[in-house]
Amino acid sequence: MILKRVGVIGAGVVGAGIAHACIQHDMVLIGNHDDIFALAKDQINQKFYLNRLFNSPKNYDKTPNELISQITFTIDYQQRQDIDFALRNILH
């Protein structure tokens, strides 16, 4: 199965980390409020530069803005219908 679009339900610390780890896919990051997305974008930027510093740059040929543009940040759970694989990352 070829994954083209991956979804993460839960846009907190772990959700942002998963979104960053899946940089080769288009992502849908679903959160419960818009404020969480600014934090997620900051975390993705930080992880980008740390990984670029410590890892081989072959997987990081895009800029942080290009990576973030691959991610759809949304509070609309209907967006999950267009994904090939979903990860649920919410605490109860």
N, C-alpha and C positions, 0 to 999 in steps of 0.2 A: 504494500500500500504506500503510495506516495502522498505525503502530507504537504498540502499547499498552504493551508490556513489553519493555525492553531489558536485555540481560545483558552484563556485563563480566567476563571471566575474567582475574583478576589484580587484587588489591586494593591494590596499592602506590600510589606517588605518582601515576603516570599513570592508573591505574584509578580512583582517588578523584576525580581531575580530570575524567575522562570522566563518572563518575556525577554529579558536580556540574553539568557542562555539559548533561546531559540531564534537567534538572529537570522538564520538562513530561511525562515518562514515568515509569511505575513502573519501578524498577530491581532487578536481581538482581546483586549484587556477590559474586563467588565468589573466595575466597582459599584458601590452603593451610594456614592456622592461624588460630585465633581472635584471637591477639594483634594481628594486622595491622589488624583492624577498628576498634580504638580509635584507631589512628593515622589511618585513613581518615576516621573521623567528625570528628576534630580538623581535618583538612585541609579537609573539606567546610564546617565552621563558619567557618574562616578565609577561605576563598574566598567564602563567602556575604557576609560583612561587607565584604570588599574590593570585590567586585562591586557591592554595594549603594552603597558610597561613590563609586565611579567610573562606574557605569552607571546607566541609567534604571531606576527601581524597578519598572517595569510587569511585569517578569518575576519579580520577587521579592516577590510579595504574600503569600508564606507565610513562616512563621518557620523558622529552621534546624531546629528539632525536627520541624516538619511535613515539611520536605524529607527529613530523615533517616528519618522514618517511612515514606516512599515507597520506601525502599531495603531490600531483603531482603539481609542480610549472612549468608553461608552458606559452609560448607566442603563442602557436599553438591553434587556435580556433577550429581546427578539433577534439581536445580532448574532446570537449563538447558532442560529439555524444555518448560517453560511460557513461553518467551520468543519474541518475534517476530523479534528481531534480536540477534545476539551479536557482541561484539568480543573478540578474544583479545589479551591484553596481558601476556604472560609472556615472560621472557627465558630463553634456553637457553644 
